[in-house]
Amino acid sequence: MRKIPIELLEEARRERPAGYVEDVLAHAEKVDDKYIYMECKTFMRLRAKWTPLSGPGSHLHAILEFLGFKVRPGCSCTERIVQMNIWGVEGCKKRFGTIKEWMAIEAKKRGVSFLSVAASALIRLAIFKASLEEKRAKNPPH
């Protein structure tokens, strides 16, 4: 059974597509003043259903993987990829510093040098690629 704070659900309302919170609440087994409760499998299925498959996180991941940095067991990379995709282009622009901090933390864990300028360039490139992808999705070629 998963216990999810209501405040997290309200935060998700701002970041996720319309209908996400209502879908989660509809599948909750119990709701009280502070938490909702649901089976872990149900929560994971809903999370996957409402998580964008692409976005800035996926693009940054692809760039870093091309450079030889792979997702490792125990790292936070997959969660951060998902979070960046949920935030989308504008959300990642607003949280640029947070993303850079994540990269610095992961570099330290891996024992590799962290170059702030390089990290900034990679984040900007990922955001740019995601913005092009969003524009193509809104305006498909005729």
N, C-alpha and C positions, 0 to 999 in steps of 0.2 A: 504494500500500500504506500502510495506517495502522498506526502503532506505538503501542500503548496500554499505559501502565504498569499492572502488576498492582495496585499500591496504589490506583490510581484505580478499578479494577474492584471492589476490596474496599470502597471508600467508597461506590460505587454500590449495593452490596448492601444498605447501610443505608437508602438513599434511594429505591430503585426497588422495584417490586412483586416478590414472590417469583417466581423463575423467570428474571428478567432476566439475571443473571450466567451461569447455566447455558446460556441461549440464545446469549449472546455467545460463550461458550467453544465451544459446539457449531459455531459458524460461523467460528471462528478457523482460519486456515491454518497458523499456527505458534504455539507457546507455549514460552517459556523461563522462567528463574527470575525475570526482571524485567519481561518484556513479552509481550503477545499481538500478533499481526499478522493483519490482515484487510484486504480490499479496502475502499476508502473508501465505495463504493456500498453494500456489505453493512452496514458500520457505520452509515451514515445511515439505511438501511432499518430496522435493528434499533432505532436510537434513536427513530425516528418511531413504530414499533410500540409501544414501551414508555413513551412520553411522554404524560402526561395532556393531553388537548386543552383542558382548562379548569382553573382553579384561581386562586390569588391573583395570579399573574403576569398571566394573561389579564384578570382584573378590573382590576388596576392599569393595564394597557395601555389598556383601554377607557375608563377614567376620564381618563387623561392625553390620549388621542386626542380625547375629547369637549372637553377644555380647549384643544385646538389643538396639542398636542405629538405629532408624528408620528414614526414610525420613520424614521431617515435611513440612507442608505448609509454603512457604516463605523462605525455606533454599535453598542454591545453590547446594545441593547435586546432583540432577538429571543432571544439566548442567555439573557438574564436573565429574560425571560418564561418560557422553558422551565424554567430552574432553579427559579424560584419555584413553578411548577406541580408540579415533581417534589418539592420540599420539602413542598408542601401547607400547610394551615392551621397545624398545630403547628410545622412546620419554619420557616415564615416568622415566626411569633411569636418563636421562639428566635433568629432571625437578623434581627430588626427593625433593629438598628443597621447591619448590613451593607447592607440594602436602602436605608436612608436615605442611607448613604454613596454607594451607586451613583447615587442620584438627585442628590446634590450634585455628584458628578463630571460627570454628564451635563449638569447645568445650567451648570456652568462651561464645558464644551466648547461649549455653545450660546450662551454669553454672556447668559444670563438669570439673574435674581436667584433665589437659593435661600432659601426660607423654611422653616426647620426645623419649625416648628409646622404649617405647611400640608402639608409632606411627610409628617409623622407622621399627620396626619388622613387623608390620601389612602391611605396604607398600611393604616391601621386599617380604613378603609372597604372596601378591596379584600379584606382578610382576612375581614371580617365577611360580605361578599357571598359569598365562597367557602365560608365555614362554613355559610351558609344553603343553598347549593347542595349541599354534602355531606349535610346533614340531609335535604333533599328526596330525594336519591338513595337514602339508607338507609331512609327512611320515606315511600314514595310515597303520594299520596292514594288513598283507596279508591274 
